[in-house]
């Protein structure tokens, strides 16, 4: 009998201890109620409670929790339907508010995220919804975070998984992308041809300029050469005349002049006689000396000639 009594006492003791000692895991928070009323939030570690008076009403995990938001149909500003789903990340920051602020805070933030998503996408056109993912995500986070603060929940971020328009819209978008790429290709080709024509025109212009510069320089060189040749001939004639004048005034110079004039005179008549079929002969062949004397008179400067006797 005593053994049964001892066993009953042991069982009662174990039950009392289990009801008195509570061990809370790390990153968890337990809500303790005493006589049906909130009493305390148990933190990780060993906690002592009153058995049969206190009870654990709620248990919350304080880690970041991913929540998949079900897919839904949203209508854009230009009346296009989109199938949208996403993932919501939240964290319980106040265990007491999470317990008593909402009957089901997970369901509440899920519904709120869906309604906010429909509202944000309804303000955007179809093309913008693909470009403004960050804006959509941030708008949902801001709206949820303000409402969820009363539920003891912190919404960290929202990520859109898929944006799926109807098949007809997908085909139209693909056709638009193809047309845009073809347009860019045509523009690039035309720009290439334009640049080619510009390069050819620039090359022809440079060639014409170079050719004209070459012709100009050649004309300048030719003119300078002709001028130099004329100057050289003039200088040579001047030097020859000067030397002839000097030679005339030297000893025997006049006799040499007489001989040269006589030779040229006779040679001139000889050449004149050879031209055509007519033979030209002086009127008085015996008076050759008088004709030579007349030529010498011209040389000597008689009657205002170039050469004066000393």
Beta strands, then each sheet from edge to edge (+ up, - down):
strand 1: 21-24
strand 2: 28-34
strand 3: 37-42
strand 4: 45-48
strand 5: 54-61
strand 6: 65-75
strand 7: 81-92
strand 8: 153-165
sheet 1: 1+ 4-
sheet 2: 3+ 2- 5+
sheet 3: 6+ 7- 8+
end
